[in-house]
């Protein structure tokens, strides 16, 4: 049975989605629903879900803020369901780490297909507990980083930077994406803080620090 959290303040939409999934017995979904961001955060702290369906415009805490908090330490699939269909909103949603972005009004059949695809993908990767680049290994379940057989102690921000880079191995991750994903959209501090954390990350990794590459005027990437 898949556990899905639906965060949606429109009662009619909650009921329609709930009724639709209740009639899709082959998916074996148990749907839990809340209508505001604070209640969603409480449930996310207390429970483990296989997928989160998330509205953006919610009372209190926005869906974007919830997504940012989830992505600090959880890779659960997230689908935004929202009326905010501007390109900048969609791109921002993906920058925060959502897996899909569906603009209202939407087809329930399309929603079902996307949910099924993400659940199948997550099920297919559940056994992949480690990310590896060169001699660096990162276990997301244990939140543990090793170089060879030696466990490396990292500050939380450095761990999150390394995890994001390793998840995108060989691909340049922009400075803006790193700052948004690690510090949040509303961060207005010194941009050099990212460079300082990268420097400390490289130092902590020792010889393997050379795997973290600077791409001038673009961002960073990690390679073997």
N, C-alpha and C positions, 0 to 999 in steps of 0.2 A: 504494500500500500504506500503510495507516494503522499508525502505531507507537503501541501502547498499553502502559503500564506497570501491572501488577497487583501491589499490595503487600498480601500476605495471609499470615498465619502458619499458617493451617490448610491442610495439604497436600491434604486431600480436596477442599476448596473450590477450591484452585488447579487441581487436575486436572479437576474438573467444568467449570469455566469455560473452561479451555484446550481441552478436548475439544469443548465446545459451539461455541466460536467457530471451531475448526478445520473444523467442518462447515457453517459459514455462509460459503461461498465468495464470495457477492455483496458482503460487507462488505470483503473483502480486508484482513484484520487480521493484523498480526504482533504477537504478545503476548510481552512480556518479563515475567518473574515473579521476585520476591524475597520473602523471608519475614520481613524485619525492617526497622526504620526507618533504621538506619545505612546498610545496603546500598542502600536506596531513595534516600537523599540523595546517595550517591556517583554513582548512575546519573543522577539528575536534574541534577547538576552537569556531567556529561560528555556527556549526550545531549539531544536534543529529541524530545518526544513529542506526539502529537495528542490524547491523553486519558490521564488517570490514574484507575485504580480503586483505592480506598484504604480499607483497614480502619482502625479507630480504635485498638483495643487491640492494640498491637504490642510485641514485645520492644524495649527501649531507647527509641527515639524514638517517640512516639505519632503516630497519623494526624493528630490535630488540630495537633500541632506541625509536621508535614511540610507540611500545607496552609498554615499560616501562613507558613512559609518560602517555599513556592512563590509565594504571592501577593505577596511583597515585590517581585517583578520579572517575574512570568510570568502570563499569562492563560489558560494551558492549561486546558481543561475538566477538572473534578474531580468524580468521583462517590464518595461514601462508601458502603461496603458494611460494615455493622456490626450487631452485636446490641444496641447501645445505642440503644434506641427511645424513651427518655424525651423529652418535648417540649423540655425545656431543652437536651438534647444536640443534638436536631435543629436548634433555633433557633441554637444556638452554631455548629454546622457551617455554616449559611448565613451567619452573621455573619462567619465566617472567610473566606468566599468560595467555598464549594463550589457547584457547579451543580446537583447533585441529591444526595439522601440516601436510600439504600435500606436498610431494616431487614431483617436476617436472621430467619427464612428467606425467600428471595425466589424468584420465578419467573425462570428463565433467559430465557424469552421476553420478560418485562418488562424485564430487564436489557438484552437485545439492542435492544429498541425505544428505550430511553433512550440507549444508546450511539450508535445510529444517528442519533437526533435531534440529539444534541450534536455529532457529527461533521459532520452536514450543516449545522448552524448555524455551526460554526466555519469550514467551507469557504466558506460564503456571506459571511462577514465578513472573510476573509483580505485582500481588496483594500482594506478600509477602514483605512488606515494612520494617519489623523489623527482626533483628537477636537477639536471646535471649539466655543467659546462666545464670542460677541462677536468681538473681535479676537484672542482667545487661541487658539492651536493647540498641540496636544500630540501628538507622534509617538511611540507606545509602542515602535516598533522601534528608533528612534534614541535614545530617552529624551531627546528634545529639546523644549523649550518655546519658543514664540515669541509675542511681542505684535506684531502686524503682521508686519514682516519682520525684527524685531530678536530675536536669540536671548537668552533670559533664563536666567541662571545661578541655579539653585535648589539648596539643600541637599537631601540625599536624602529626608529626612522630608517636606519641603515639596513635593517632586515627587510623592511617593506620596499625600499629602493631596489635591493638585490633581488627580491622575489619578483617584482614587476619586470626588471630587466631580464631575468631568467625565463619568465613566462613568454617573453618576446625575443628569445635568443636570436641574434643576428640581425635584428630589426632596430632601427633608430627609434628611441622613445624620446619625444620632444621634451624640452625643459618645462613647457607649460603643462603637459600631461603629467609629468612627475610631480610638479608642485600641486596641481589640483588633486591628484590621487593620494598624495601623502599628507599635504597640509590643508587641503580644502579650497574650495572655490573662492572663499572670502578672505583668504590669506593675503595680507597687505604688508608683510615684513620684508626684510632684506633678501633679494634674490640670491645673493651669494651664499645663503645658508645651504642651498642645494649643493653648490660646489664644495663647501666645507664637509658636508656629509659624504659626498663622493670620495673626497680625499681620505677621510677617516675609514671609509669602507675599504678602499684599496690598501691602506696600511694594515687593516685587520686581516685581510686576505693574504698578506705577504706576497710571495712570488706570483701567486695567482691573481693578484690585483691588476696585473697587466691585461687580464681578460676584459676589464671594464674600460671601454674606449670612449674618448671624447670626440664627438663629431661637431666641428666648429660651426657655430651659428645655428645648430640644429638641436643637439641634445646628446644623449649617451646611448651606447649599446654594449652588449656583452657577447663575446665570441670565444670559441675554443682557442 
